[in-house]
Amino acid sequence: MFSPGSEGFSTCMDNRCACLILLDTTYRTCRYSVPLFFLCVRTHVCYAMVGLFVTQSETTADVKEALQVFKEWNPDWSPSHVMVDFSEVEISALEEEFQGSKVLLCDFHREKAWVEWCRKKDHGVSYTQDSLLPLLRSIAAASTLEEFSSRLCNLQEAKVWKDNEKVRAWFSNKWLPEAKRWVHVFRDEDLKVAIDTNNGVERQNETLKHSHLEGYKNCSLSEMLTV
């Protein structure tokens, strides 16, 4: 658990600034052996990293425990929105710890998840993804409820939808029930301009990996804490 100074943390956590927080877990792509989380907030002038934490395992209980420590440092911290990738563990932890906050899905990681799913040959759309992905993206970009409904119908009437049961099950069971987290029409107006991805945090993770931890990447957690 690390925060760059309790005073700076409290300033960034001021409710007037921290209406949106970003929780990013790019350790999966950077191949760390333990769950590493970055916590960033939207301030008046930029998005600032205010803390990071490592958990023994990626469970709702462990993530909640870490968030509780940050809340103890600033009891009035109550963000209106939180942006994450599609992790049920993170979503559950955040909704339980910040019951008045709206949890949104990061556009960057949503797109990445869609592309990776379509590329897997077992799903049967690797050769038709150029037809499926534009339909999905158009739904995500819907700016009105009418557009959302119309574009959803376009998907459900498409050949790639009708011909593939796996596509129907995947989208209907995983993504459609969470539409309010990733379709733009359901986002508050000020957030649409502010940010649509937490991929900037991934760049900070790369900096940590290639600059500050160069030569220490294979260390154990206890050894890394001495770096």
RADA-V973663 format. One record per residue. N is the residue number from 0. PSI is psi in radians with two decimals (none if undefined). OMEGA is omega in radians with two decimals (* if undefined). D_CENTER is the distance of its C-alpha to the mean C-alpha in whole Angstrom. Layout:
n->N psi->PSI omega->OMEGA d_center->D_CENTER
n->N psi->PSI omega->OMEGA d_center->D_CENTER
This chain:
n->0 psi->2.19 omega->-3.10 d_center->20
n->1 psi->2.42 omega->3.01 d_center->20
n->2 psi->2.35 omega->-3.07 d_center->20
n->3 psi->1.12 omega->3.09 d_center->22
n->4 psi->2.18 omega->-3.09 d_center->25
n->5 psi->-0.59 omega->-3.14 d_center->25
n->6 psi->-0.78 omega->3.11 d_center->27
n->7 psi->-0.64 omega->3.11 d_center->24
n->8 psi->-0.81 omega->-3.12 d_center->21
n->9 psi->-0.64 omega->3.12 d_center->23
n->10 psi->-0.81 omega->-3.13 d_center->24
n->11 psi->-0.50 omega->-3.11 d_center->20
n->12 psi->-0.03 omega->3.10 d_center->19
n->13 psi->2.29 omega->-3.04 d_center->22
n->14 psi->-0.41 omega->3.11 d_center->21
n->15 psi->-0.42 omega->-3.11 d_center->22
n->16 psi->-0.82 omega->-2.94 d_center->20
n->17 psi->0.99 omega->3.08 d_center->17
n->18 psi->-0.39 omega->3.12 d_center->16
n->19 psi->2.24 omega->3.02 d_center->12
n->20 psi->2.67 omega->-3.12 d_center->10
n->21 psi->2.25 omega->3.06 d_center->7
n->22 psi->2.02 omega->-3.03 d_center->6
n->23 psi->2.41 omega->-3.08 d_center->6
n->24 psi->1.00 omega->-3.06 d_center->8
n->25 psi->0.13 omega->3.04 d_center->10
n->26 psi->-0.42 omega->-3.14 d_center->13
n->27 psi->-0.75 omega->-3.12 d_center->13
n->28 psi->-0.43 omega->3.14 d_center->13
n->29 psi->-0.07 omega->3.02 d_center->16
n->30 psi->0.65 omega->2.96 d_center->17
n->31 psi->2.64 omega->-3.09 d_center->18
n->32 psi->-0.17 omega->3.12 d_center->20
n->33 psi->2.66 omega->3.14 d_center->18
n->34 psi->2.05 omega->3.12 d_center->15
n->35 psi->2.19 omega->-3.07 d_center->14
n->36 psi->2.38 omega->3.02 d_center->11
n->37 psi->2.39 omega->3.12 d_center->11
n->38 psi->2.07 omega->-3.13 d_center->11
n->39 psi->2.74 omega->3.11 d_center->12
n->40 psi->2.75 omega->3.03 d_center->13
n->41 psi->2.08 omega->3.08 d_center->15
n->42 psi->-3.00 omega->-3.14 d_center->18
n->43 psi->-0.42 omega->-3.02 d_center->21
n->44 psi->-0.31 omega->-3.07 d_center->21
n->45 psi->-3.09 omega->2.98 d_center->18
n->46 psi->2.13 omega->-3.03 d_center->15
n->47 psi->2.39 omega->3.02 d_center->16
n->48 psi->2.15 omega->-3.10 d_center->15
n->49 psi->-0.10 omega->3.13 d_center->17
n->50 psi->2.87 omega->3.00 d_center->16
n->51 psi->2.71 omega->3.10 d_center->15
n->52 psi->2.68 omega->3.11 d_center->16
n->53 psi->2.36 omega->3.11 d_center->17
n->54 psi->2.76 omega->3.14 d_center->17
n->55 psi->-0.66 omega->3.09 d_center->20
n->56 psi->2.82 omega->-3.12 d_center->18
n->57 psi->1.47 omega->3.10 d_center->14
n->58 psi->2.77 omega->3.12 d_center->16
n->59 psi->-0.74 omega->-3.11 d_center->15
n->60 psi->-0.73 omega->-3.12 d_center->18
n->61 psi->-0.75 omega->3.13 d_center->17
n->62 psi->-0.71 omega->3.09 d_center->14
n->63 psi->-0.75 omega->-3.13 d_center->16
n->64 psi->-0.74 omega->3.12 d_center->19
n->65 psi->-0.76 omega->3.13 d_center->17
n->66 psi->-0.60 omega->3.13 d_center->16
n->67 psi->-0.61 omega->3.10 d_center->19
n->68 psi->-0.78 omega->3.10 d_center->21
n->69 psi->-0.65 omega->3.12 d_center->19
n->70 psi->-0.61 omega->3.10 d_center->20
n->71 psi->-0.57 omega->3.10 d_center->23
n->72 psi->-0.42 omega->3.12 d_center->23
n->73 psi->1.49 omega->-3.02 d_center->23
n->74 psi->-0.42 omega->-3.10 d_center->24
n->75 psi->0.03 omega->-3.10 d_center->23
n->76 psi->2.07 omega->-3.14 d_center->20
n->77 psi->1.40 omega->-3.10 d_center->18
n->78 psi->2.56 omega->3.12 d_center->15
n->79 psi->-0.49 omega->-3.11 d_center->15
n->80 psi->2.59 omega->3.05 d_center->12
n->81 psi->2.38 omega->3.13 d_center->8
n->82 psi->2.27 omega->-3.11 d_center->5
n->83 psi->3.05 omega->2.93 d_center->2
n->84 psi->-3.13 omega->-3.03 d_center->2
n->85 psi->1.46 omega->3.09 d_center->6
n->86 psi->2.01 omega->3.14 d_center->8
n->87 psi->-0.55 omega->3.10 d_center->11
n->88 psi->-0.89 omega->-3.12 d_center->11
n->89 psi->-0.76 omega->-3.13 d_center->9
n->90 psi->-0.80 omega->-3.14 d_center->9
n->91 psi->-0.77 omega->-3.13 d_center->13
n->92 psi->-0.77 omega->-3.11 d_center->13
n->93 psi->-0.74 omega->-3.13 d_center->11
n->94 psi->-0.54 omega->3.10 d_center->14
n->95 psi->-0.62 omega->-3.08 d_center->17
n->96 psi->-0.58 omega->3.13 d_center->16
n->97 psi->1.37 omega->-2.97 d_center->16
n->98 psi->-0.35 omega->3.12 d_center->18
n->99 psi->0.07 omega->-3.08 d_center->18
n->100 psi->2.66 omega->3.07 d_center->14
n->101 psi->2.16 omega->-3.12 d_center->12
n->102 psi->2.14 omega->-3.12 d_center->9
n->103 psi->2.70 omega->3.08 d_center->7
n->104 psi->2.35 omega->-3.13 d_center->5
n->105 psi->2.28 omega->-3.14 d_center->4
n->106 psi->-0.71 omega->-3.10 d_center->8
n->107 psi->-0.85 omega->-3.10 d_center->8
n->108 psi->-0.52 omega->3.06 d_center->7
n->109 psi->-0.85 omega->3.12 d_center->8
n->110 psi->-0.76 omega->3.14 d_center->11
n->111 psi->-0.74 omega->3.14 d_center->11
n->112 psi->-0.71 omega->3.12 d_center->11
n->113 psi->-0.84 omega->-3.10 d_center->14
n->114 psi->-0.77 omega->-3.13 d_center->16
n->115 psi->-0.67 omega->3.13 d_center->16
n->116 psi->-0.76 omega->-3.11 d_center->17
n->117 psi->-0.50 omega->-3.09 d_center->20
n->118 psi->-0.31 omega->-3.13 d_center->21
n->119 psi->2.13 omega->-3.05 d_center->22
n->120 psi->-0.54 omega->-3.13 d_center->26
n->121 psi->-0.38 omega->-3.10 d_center->26
n->122 psi->-0.19 omega->3.00 d_center->24
n->123 psi->0.30 omega->3.13 d_center->27
n->124 psi->0.22 omega->-3.10 d_center->25
n->125 psi->-0.49 omega->3.14 d_center->25
n->126 psi->-0.10 omega->3.13 d_center->28
n->127 psi->0.24 omega->-3.11 d_center->27
n->128 psi->-0.45 omega->3.11 d_center->23
n->129 psi->-0.31 omega->3.05 d_center->25
n->130 psi->-0.66 omega->-3.06 d_center->26
n->131 psi->-0.81 omega->-3.03 d_center->23
n->132 psi->-0.75 omega->3.10 d_center->20
n->133 psi->-0.60 omega->3.10 d_center->21
n->134 psi->-0.73 omega->3.12 d_center->22
n->135 psi->-0.76 omega->-3.12 d_center->18
n->136 psi->-0.62 omega->3.13 d_center->17
n->137 psi->-0.60 omega->3.07 d_center->20
n->138 psi->-0.79 omega->-3.13 d_center->19
n->139 psi->-0.60 omega->-3.07 d_center->15
n->140 psi->-0.01 omega->-3.11 d_center->17
n->141 psi->2.26 omega->-3.10 d_center->20
n->142 psi->-0.10 omega->3.07 d_center->21
n->143 psi->2.81 omega->3.11 d_center->23
n->144 psi->-0.58 omega->3.12 d_center->23
n->145 psi->-0.74 omega->3.09 d_center->26
n->146 psi->-0.74 omega->3.13 d_center->24
n->147 psi->-0.83 omega->-3.13 d_center->22
n->148 psi->-0.76 omega->-3.12 d_center->25
n->149 psi->-0.75 omega->-3.10 d_center->27
n->150 psi->-0.54 omega->3.04 d_center->24
n->151 psi->-0.70 omega->3.08 d_center->23
n->152 psi->-0.69 omega->3.10 d_center->27
n->153 psi->-0.72 omega->3.10 d_center->27
n->154 psi->-0.82 omega->-3.06 d_center->25
n->155 psi->-0.28 omega->3.09 d_center->27
n->156 psi->-0.12 omega->-3.09 d_center->30
n->157 psi->2.64 omega->-3.13 d_center->29
n->158 psi->-0.69 omega->-3.11 d_center->31
n->159 psi->-0.48 omega->3.09 d_center->28
n->160 psi->-0.84 omega->-3.07 d_center->27
n->161 psi->-0.53 omega->-3.06 d_center->30
n->162 psi->-0.16 omega->-3.01 d_center->31
n->163 psi->1.87 omega->-3.13 d_center->28
n->164 psi->-0.58 omega->-3.13 d_center->27
n->165 psi->-0.67 omega->3.08 d_center->24
n->166 psi->-0.81 omega->-3.13 d_center->23
n->167 psi->-0.78 omega->-3.12 d_center->24
n->168 psi->-0.76 omega->-3.12 d_center->23
n->169 psi->-0.87 omega->-3.09 d_center->19
n->170 psi->-0.73 omega->-3.07 d_center->18
n->171 psi->-0.61 omega->-3.07 d_center->20
n->172 psi->-0.54 omega->-3.06 d_center->19
n->173 psi->-0.84 omega->-2.97 d_center->15
n->174 psi->-0.75 omega->-3.08 d_center->14
n->175 psi->-0.72 omega->3.12 d_center->17
n->176 psi->-0.35 omega->-3.12 d_center->17
n->177 psi->0.36 omega->-3.04 d_center->13
n->178 psi->-0.60 omega->-3.12 d_center->14
n->179 psi->-0.20 omega->3.11 d_center->14
n->180 psi->-0.36 omega->-3.02 d_center->10
n->181 psi->-0.25 omega->3.08 d_center->10
n->182 psi->2.30 omega->-2.98 d_center->14
n->183 psi->-0.48 omega->-3.11 d_center->15
n->184 psi->-0.43 omega->-3.09 d_center->18
n->185 psi->0.04 omega->-3.14 d_center->16
n->186 psi->2.54 omega->3.10 d_center->15
n->187 psi->2.59 omega->-3.02 d_center->17
n->188 psi->-0.73 omega->-3.09 d_center->19
n->189 psi->-0.49 omega->-3.14 d_center->18
n->190 psi->-0.45 omega->3.14 d_center->15
n->191 psi->-0.59 omega->3.13 d_center->15
n->192 psi->-0.58 omega->-2.97 d_center->17
n->193 psi->-0.91 omega->-3.04 d_center->15
n->194 psi->2.55 omega->3.05 d_center->12
n->195 psi->0.18 omega->3.11 d_center->10
n->196 psi->2.65 omega->3.01 d_center->8
n->197 psi->0.43 omega->-3.12 d_center->6
n->198 psi->-0.38 omega->3.07 d_center->9
n->199 psi->-0.55 omega->3.10 d_center->11
n->200 psi->-0.59 omega->3.10 d_center->10
n->201 psi->-0.62 omega->3.10 d_center->11
n->202 psi->-0.66 omega->3.09 d_center->14
n->203 psi->-0.62 omega->3.10 d_center->15
n->204 psi->-0.70 omega->3.10 d_center->14
n->205 psi->-0.68 omega->3.10 d_center->17
n->206 psi->-0.77 omega->3.10 d_center->19
n->207 psi->-0.75 omega->-3.06 d_center->19
n->208 psi->-0.80 omega->-2.97 d_center->20
n->209 psi->-0.30 omega->-3.14 d_center->22
n->210 psi->-1.07 omega->-3.02 d_center->24
n->211 psi->-0.46 omega->-3.08 d_center->24
n->212 psi->0.25 omega->3.12 d_center->24
n->213 psi->2.16 omega->-3.11 d_center->26
n->214 psi->-0.09 omega->-3.11 d_center->29
n->215 psi->0.21 omega->-2.98 d_center->27
n->216 psi->-0.43 omega->-3.11 d_center->24
n->217 psi->0.22 omega->-3.14 d_center->26
n->218 psi->2.75 omega->3.01 d_center->27
n->219 psi->2.97 omega->-3.13 d_center->26
n->220 psi->-0.79 omega->-3.12 d_center->24
n->221 psi->-0.62 omega->3.10 d_center->27
n->222 psi->-0.66 omega->3.13 d_center->29
n->223 psi->-0.58 omega->-3.10 d_center->25
n->224 psi->-0.26 omega->3.10 d_center->26
n->225 psi->-0.12 omega->-3.10 d_center->29
n->226 psi->none omega->* d_center->28
